[in-house]
Amino acid sequence: MISKHQPKRILALLLSLAMGASALAGGSAFAAGDSTPCSEVLEAFLDPASNTDAKPMARYWFPDAGAGLTSEQLAELSEKGYSVVQSEEYLNLVSQSIEELYEAGFGGVELTMLADGNNYDNTIASYAGWGTEAWVRVLSQALYTANQVGKGDGTDFKVDITMTAHWPLVIDTVDPNDDEQQQQLTSAIQNISQEDLTAESVTLSLPAQRVKDTFNTINLNDSDRSASFLFTEKLVGATFAVQNADGSLVFDSLTPLTATEQTESDGSYAGYSAGVPGTEYLIKRDGR
């Protein structure tokens, strides 16, 4: 258990059972010896003890990998000012949970790191985050125990592991502002005068800066679940068009313009700031 300023439980074991149950009444519609695909599926569910695939599985969610921290790592965190509690009991709890699920009739678990509600800092993440040595220890403990239950040959209890933390595949090595990231097109319309048409150049305003990443969510308790992030704008192009009295555009008048991004005197980009907003920005913008 690790905390900064106050103890916080570093491990929470959340079991979410996803299963569907059907009542079989009046007997089977298949005759004995029927070997159709449907009958084979039905027979598997009627005798789940002999078929692991017919048993329900549970989702096994970890908010972090604190259970896998070694005594040396706990000592290092203690020296850095974090309150710690030996985690051996938590690692044993992983095995105990697997054994209890097997005894209760489950056929396996899906393990994933689901840290949506956590607020640990980067130091804790470097010790107990997804992909760390501690996370590997947690997975190893679960896999070892799963291979020991039942006949002990690894066939009586399955362990599925998500490819990355959360779903779908997600990693934190791609900056949302990078070209490799998916792009969202934004635009802005600005009226120009006859005088602007004869000028050597015209300064156009950028679209309003996007400050929410609607493709990523954070606090599940917030009404606005979008993560705060400051997006830069990459210039795609500028187009001139004549506007009708009702505000619609005369499409035949659409003319591509030569457009360049404005820079500061030192050559740096003169657009918006980018990245994860700091506390001061969030307080100013959100009033909290």
ZIJOJO-V534341 format. One record per backbone hydrogen bond with DSSP energy under -1.0 kcal/mol. CO is the residue of the C=O (numbers start at 1). NH is the residue of the N-H. E is the energy in kcal/mol with one decimal. If there is no record, write none. Layout:
CO_NH_E / CO_NH_E
This chain:
1_85_-1.1 / 3_83_-2.3 / 14_61_-2.5 / 16_59_-2.4 / 31_34_-2.0 / 36_40_-2.0 / 37_41_-1.9 / 38_42_-2.3 / 39_43_-2.8 / 40_44_-1.7 / 41_45_-1.7 / 42_46_-2.0 / 43_47_-1.3 / 47_50_-1.4 / 48_51_-1.6 / 51_54_-1.4 / 52_55_-1.6 / 56_107_-3.0 / 58_110_-2.2 / 59_16_-2.1 / 60_112_-1.6 / 61_14_-1.7 / 62_114_-2.6 / 65_68_-1.9 / 66_69_-1.5 / 70_74_-2.4 / 71_75_-2.0 / 72_76_-2.1 / 73_77_-2.3 / 74_78_-2.0 / 75_79_-2.1 / 76_80_-1.1 / 77_82_-2.4 / 78_81_-1.6 / 83_3_-1.3 / 87_91_-1.9 / 88_92_-2.1 / 89_93_-1.3 / 90_94_-1.1 / 91_95_-1.2 / 92_96_-2.6 / 93_97_-2.5 / 94_98_-1.9 / 95_99_-2.4 / 96_100_-2.4 / 97_101_-2.3 / 98_102_-2.2 / 99_103_-2.4 / 100_104_-1.6 / 101_106_-2.6 / 102_105_-1.6 / 107_158_-2.9 / 108_58_-2.1 / 109_160_-3.0 / 110_60_-3.1 / 111_162_-2.0 / 112_62_-2.4 / 113_166_-1.2 / 115_118_-1.4 / 121_125_-2.2 / 122_126_-1.9 / 124_128_-3.6 / 125_129_-1.9 / 128_65_-2.9 / 129_132_-1.5 / 132_136_-1.8 / 133_137_-2.0 / 134_138_-2.0 / 135_139_-2.4 / 136_140_-2.6 / 137_141_-2.4 / 138_142_-2.1 / 139_143_-2.7 / 140_144_-2.7 / 141_145_-2.2 / 142_146_-2.4 / 143_147_-1.7 / 145_148_-1.1 / 145_149_-1.4 / 149_152_-1.9 / 158_109_-2.0 / 160_111_-3.4 / 175_178_-2.5 / 178_181_-1.2 / 193_197_-1.4 / 210_231_-2.3 / 211_229_-1.5 / 212_214_-1.2 / 213_216_-1.7 / 213_227_-1.1 / 216_227_-2.2 / 219_222_-1.3 / 225_218_-2.1 / 227_213_-3.4 / 230_275_-2.1 / 238_257_-2.8 / 240_255_-2.5 / 242_250_-2.9 / 244_247_-1.8 / 248_244_-3.7 / 249_251_-1.0 / 250_253_-2.1 / 251_254_-1.4 / 255_240_-3.1 / 262_270_-1.8 / 264_267_-2.0 / 268_264_-3.0 / 275_230_-3.2 / 278_282_-2.0 / 279_283_-2.5 / 280_284_-2.2 / 281_285_-2.6 / 282_286_-3.0 / 283_287_-1.7
